[in-house]
Amino acid sequence: MAAAAGTGRATDKIRIGYPPGMHGQLPVVMQRVGLDRVHGFEGEFITFPHGEPVIDALVAGEIDAAVLGYMAVADCASRAPDDMQIIAALGMSRLSLVVPKASSAQVLHDLRGQRVGFAFHSAEQLEFFIAAKEEGLDAERDFTLLNIPVAQLPLALSNGVADAIMIRQPQLLHVKEELGARELRTRPMRFLSVMRRSCMRRHPGIAGRYQSALRASIYYTATHPEKASQWFGEQSRIARRLVRAVIAETPSYHVTRLDDVDLTLKPVERDELQSWFRHAFDLRLIRKAVTLDTLLPQPSQAAGW
C-alpha cells in the first residue's frame, strides 16, 4: 500500500467526521494505521456523539467528509444538494426493532399504544416509520414515540422506560446477549461515505485518494479483525468481543485481497437508497426531495459508478 503515497501534497488536509456506530470503525482504522498519509493526504478525524451533529457539521462546512448511514446522507443532500457527493459504499450492518425478553409482542401490531424508543431524525426513526406504514399503521398515532439518545437505548429497554427500541449493531448484540432481548424485525443498515464537492475543488484528486484509504481500511479490518476490534472497542467503549462478532457477520469484511474490496453502489443498493430518499421526504424527515443522480460522481471521476 505504500506505493500510493506521494500522490498528494503536504497541504492536502481534510476533516473526516463519524458517529459512534460500527461505520465509525473505518475512520478509526484509517487513523491508527496511518492510511491517510499512505494515500497522500492528512486526515483530521473527528468523532461525534451521534449522527445529527455530523450532518450539521458537514452541511456547515466544518468537516469535509463523513461516514454515514442512508438517512444521514438524505438529510445532508436535502440541505446542501449541490455540495455533496457519494464517494464510497462501505457495506452494511443490521438495524432491528427489539423487545424485552418478557414481552408478549410477536409482531409490530402487538406494540400498538406502547412506547417505542429511538433517536429522532435517525435511520432508526425512518426504518420504524417505514415498517409502520408497510403494516398499515401510523407511527405517530398508533405508538408513543420516545426520543432516546443512541447510547441510552439499552438502559431504556432494561429499566422499562421503553416497551421496544430500534437499535443497531453492536448495541443490538449487547441487548440480545445481556438482556435477552428479542428481534421483531430486522433490516440491513448500509453505510456510505460522502465528501463536499467544495473540498474536492480545493484539493484536486482528493476524492480518489480518500477512496483508496477507505478501501485499504476495509482490507485492514478484514485481515486484522482483532486489532481493529481492539481499537474501535477502546474508543467507543464497546466490548471488543462484540465488535469482533459484528465484523465476522459483515459481508464487506469477508475479503482476502485488497483488489476484492468493492466500493461501488450495486443496482440493488441504488434502488434501496433512492427508496429511502423518497420515504424520508414523504414522511417529512428531510426538507427537500433528493435524487440519487445528483449525488453520484461523473464517469470520469470514478469508473464503475
N, C-alpha and C positions, 0 to 999 in steps of 0.2 A: 504493500500500500504506500510505502514511502515514495514511490516513483511519481505519485500525484502531487507531491509537494513542489512548491516553487512556481506554480501556475498563477498564483495570485500575487498581490502586493502586500507589503507590511501594513499598509494603511487600510486594507480591507477588513474592517471590524464590523461585525453585525451583532445585534442583540437578539437573543433567542429566548422566548418565553414558553413556559409549560406549566400545567397544573399537576397535582399530585397523583393522578390516576396512572394506570400502567403505561399509557403512551408517553408519560414523562420519563420512562426508563431510557429511551434513546438519547435525549439530550444529556442525561447523567453519564451514560457510557461515552458519548462523544467527548464530553469534558474530561472525564477521568483518564481516558486513553490518549487524549490529545488529538483526536481525529480531525478537529477543525484545522489545526496547524498543519497536519499531514496533508490536508487537501487545500492548503493555500489561503486560509483566512483565519482571523482571530475571533472567536465567539465569546460574547459575554452572556452567561447563562443565568437566567432569572426565573426562579420558581415562584408560583403564585398559590394562594390557599385553595382556589377552585377556579373553574373555567371563566366565570364572568369577568373578573379583573384582567384576565389575559386578553379577552376580547376588547375590553375598554382600552388597554394599553396598545394593542395592535392598531385599532382604529385611530387612536390619538397620535400614532407615530412614536410612541415611547419605546416600542420594540420593533424589530424589523421582520421577524419570522416567528412562527409558533407551531407547536404540535397540538392538534385539537381534534375533537370529535365532530361529527356531521352538524349537530345543532349549532355549535360554536362557529363553524365555518359559514353556515347560513346566516347567522347574525352579523358576522364581520362583513360578508358580501352585501347584505342589505343596507349596511350603514356606510360602506365605502366601496361601492361596486367597481369603480374604475382603478382601484389601487390594490386589489387582492388577486393573487394568482396561486393556484394549487401547484405545489412543487412535487409532491410525492404521496402515493398511497402507502400507508405504513402497516397494513394488516388490521387485525381485529381482535377483540376480546369479547366478553359477554356482559349483558345487562339484563337483570331479572327482577320480576316482582316476587317478593318473598313474604311469607307469614311466619309467625312463631310456631314452634313445634305443637303447641296445644290448640292452635286454631283449627276450627272445623271447616274453614273455607277450602274449597277444591277448585273453584273457577272464579273468574273475576266477578261474575254476577253475585256470588256469595258475599262480596265485600260491600255491597250497596249500603249506604248510610254509615259506613265505617270510616275511620281516619287512615288516610294514606299519606305517607311522608316521602318527600324527595326535595332536592334543591330546586327551587324555582328557576326558570329560564335556563334549563339544562337539557341534556339528552334524555335524562330520566323523565322530565316533565313531558317532553314531546312524545316519547315512547308510550307513556301512560295515557296521554290524550288519544293517540292513535289506537291503542288497544281498546279503550272505552268506545271509541267511535265504531270500530270493527264489530264490537259486541252489541251495538245498538244502545249504548249508554252515553250519558253526558257527564264528562269528567267533573265539571264544576257543579252540576246539580245533584248528581247521584252519589257523590262522595264528599267527605270533609277533607280538604287538601291542606297539608301542613308543610310549610317551608322550613326544611331542616337542612343545615349545612352537611355536606358530604361526610365529614369526619364524625359527625354526631349521629349518623343514621343507625349504626349498630346499637348504641345506647338507647336510642328512642324505641327500637324494637324490643330490647330486653327489659326495659322498665315499664312498658305498656303505654308509652306516650302515643305511639302509632300502632294501629292494628295490622298494617302492612307497610312495606317500604319498597321503593325502587332503588336498586343498588347494583354497582358494577364490581368487576374484579379489581383488586384482590380482596376487597371487603366482602364480596359475595361468598367466597370460600371461607372467610373468617366466620361469618354469621351461620353458615351451614355447619361448620365443624364445632364451633364453641357454643352455639345456641340451639342447634338442631333445627334451624330454620328450613322451611320447605319452599321450593320454587313453584309458583303457579304459572309463570310464563317467562320464557327467556328468549332473547333475541341477540344476534351479533351486534357488537358495537365497533364500528370501523373508525380508523384514525387517519388523518391527513396532516400534512404539513403545508402551510401557506406562507407566502412571503409578499411583502409590499412591493409593488412594481416600482415605486419611487426609490426603494433600496436597490433594486436591480439596475435602475438607470444610473445611480451614483456609483455602483460597483459593477461594471461590465463583466459578465461571466460568473458572477457570484452564485446565481441560481444553480448552475451546473456543478460548481464546487461544493455547495451546500448539499445538493442531492447526492453527490458522491460520498460525502461524510455521513449522511443518513444511511446510505446503502452499507457502508463499512460498519456503522453502529449496529445495524441488524445482524450482519455477519458475525461481528464480535460477540453479540449477545447469544447467538445460536451456538457458537463454538466455545464460549466461555460462560456457560449459564451460572455456574457457582459464583464466579467473581461478579458478574453483572447483578445477580440477586443480592449479593452482599452489599454492593454499593447503593443500589436503589433502596434496599431494606433499611440501611443506616440513615439515608437521607429522609425517607418518608416515614420512618418509624413503623414499618410493617415487618412482621416476622419473615426472615429470609426464606423459610420453607414455603410460605405462602407465595412469595414472589417466584420462587423456583417452580412451584406447581403450575402457576399461570403460564410461565414461559414454556413449560412442557406441553401445555394444551394449545398453544398459539401456533397456527399453521405457518405464519411468516418466519418463525424461528426453526422450522424443520428444513434447514438448508445446510449443505456441507461445503459449498463453494461460493465464493463471492459473486461469481457470474450468475448464480441461481437466484440472487436477490432481485426481485422484480418490483419496481416502484410505480408501475403504470396502473391506471384505472381500467379494470376489466369492464366489459359491457354490462355485466350484472351489477357492478358497483356504481357505474354511471347511472343506471336506471334507479337504483336504490337511493343514490344521493339526490337525484332530481325529485324523487318522490318525497324525500324528507324536506327538501326545499318547499315543495308545494304544500305539504301538510303544515309546515311551520308558518307559512303565510296564511293559509286558510284558518288556522287556529289562533291567529293574531299573536304569534310568538316572535315574529320579526316584522320590521316596519314596512319593508317593500318586497315585492316579489323578486325572486332570484332565479336566473337562468344559468345552468351549469356552463354553457359555452363561453360565457363572459369571464369565467374563472380559469379557463384552460390556456396553456401556452400555445403559441403558434407552432406548426410543424417544424419550423426552422429552429425553434428554441429547444424542443425536447422530442426527439424521434420516438415514435411508439405511442405518443399520446393522441 
